[in-house]
Amino acid sequence: MSVGLHVVRAGVGPRILLIHGSAADHATWSIQLASPLRDRFGLLAYDRRAGAHSVEDHADDAARLLAEEPGEPGLVVGSSFGAVIALDLLRRHPMSCRGAVLIEPPMAASDEVPAAPMAFLDEFDRRAAEQGGPAAAEYFLRFVLGDVSYDRIPQLFQDRSKSKFAQIRDDSAALIAYRPRYAELAGVTAPVLLLGGERSAPYFRPTLAALQAVLPRARLEIVPAAGHMLQAEAHRRFTELVTQFAAHDAGLAPG
């Protein structure tokens, strides 16, 4: 059961499940929930379960949530760690959705190495012990976003993100333990739109290229003037891309 998941719904039409990344919650999709997407689709944004400690656990939660929702399978859209969850959902629960939009999943470009070295988690834990959880969360955010992008975030949102240090720690451990299983991904038949930000850290690009190479129906789009949080930084272009993908690739008729 998906009891306990806080879900926010907006709009009508073919459903789109929005899965947030680390240091975030459903509010990361606030622009989308109030955008023209709600005129065409039924949007569902939820807060991921705190007690889920693996990518597979989170993907199973998403599958259960979709199974309980009325209507035909639609799209799943994931940002960062949420994109890893969306990809696992597509691989292990293929009947739950008709396509996926993946924003820079922070995975390794092969199954041979982890998404991040254990030294990263050790440093996170050291900072948490010596300086507190929010300081460790800032270390994570600067690592993922880069100093320039992090410093652009309004203080209120910085503080909100840093308060989620426990979630960040769990997600980081889950990513290190997870392997994408690239050989199995070759069997995914649903269409996938891979999105990257032009200003994002370069380490996202090899993974996007690896996924484009192995997923049979994947295409890659690099969004100009956007970073890792491109759904907020380039929200108009993001809306256009999702709408076009839903209609032309996934075959969803807007509501």
Stockholm file with secondary structure:
# STOCKHOLM 1.0

chainA/1-255         MSVGLHVVRAGVGPRILLIHGSAADHATWSIQLASPLRDRFGLLAYDRRAGAHSVEDHADDAARLLAEEPGEPGLVVGSSFGAVIALDLLRRHPMSCRGAVLIEPPMAASDEVPAAPMAFLDEFDRRAAEQGGPAAAEYFLRFVLGDVSYDRIPQLFQDRSKSKFAQIRDDSAALIAYRPRYAELAGVTAPVLLLGGERSAPYFRPTLAALQAVLPRARLEIVPAAGHMLQAEAHRRFTELVTQFAAHDAGLAPG
#=GR chainA/1-255 SS CCTTCCEEEECCSSEEEEECCTTCCGGGGHHHHTSGGGGTSEEEEECCCTTCCSHHHHHHHHHHHHHHSSSSCEEEEEETHHHHHHHHHHHHCGGGEEEEEEECCCCCSSSSSCSSCHHHHHHHHHHHHHHCHHHHHHHHHHHHHCHHHHHHSCHHHHHHHHTTHHHHHHHHHHHHHCCCCHHHHTTCCSCEEEEEETTSCTTHHHHHHHHHHHSTTEEEEEETTCCTTHHHHTHHHHHHHHHHIIIIISCCCCC
#=GC SS_cons         CCTTCCEEEECCSSEEEEECCTTCCGGGGHHHHTSGGGGTSEEEEECCCTTCCSHHHHHHHHHHHHHHSSSSCEEEEEETHHHHHHHHHHHHCGGGEEEEEEECCCCCSSSSSCSSCHHHHHHHHHHHHHHCHHHHHHHHHHHHHCHHHHHHSCHHHHHHHHTTHHHHHHHHHHHHHCCCCHHHHTTCCSCEEEEEETTSCTTHHHHHHHHHHHSTTEEEEEETTCCTTHHHHTHHHHHHHHHHIIIIISCCCCC
//
